[in-house]
Amino acid sequence: MTDDQLLNIWSLQKKSTKGTNNETGTGLGLLLCKDFAERNKGTVTVTSSPGVGTTFEIKLPL
C-alpha cells in the first residue's frame, strides 16, 4: 500500500480497492476487525511496502 492508502485505511470516506484476485469489497472488514480488537482491549497494526506486501497484526490479551 502507498503512504496515502495507509493514512486512510481506517476511514469509510475512501473507496475500497480491488483485492489480489480482483475481488471487490465494501471496505468494512478492516473496520470490523479493529472494532472487535479494541472492544476486547486489543490492537490492530499494519505494515506495508509497496510492491512487496502488507501485514496486519491483531493482538488480543489472554
Residue pairs with C-beta under 8 A, 6 or more apart in sequence:
1 9
1 46
1 48
1 50
1 54
2 50
5 14
5 17
5 48
6 46
6 48
8 14
9 30
9 46
10 30
10 31
10 34
12 27
12 31
14 27
15 27
16 24
16 25
16 26
16 27
18 24
19 25
30 44
30 56
33 44
33 56
33 58
34 44
36 42
37 43
37 44
37 58
37 59
37 60
38 44
40 60
40 61
41 60
41 61
42 58
42 59
42 60
42 61
43 58
43 59
44 56
44 57
44 58
44 59
45 56
45 57
45 59
46 54
46 55
46 56
46 57
47 54
47 55
47 57
48 54
48 55
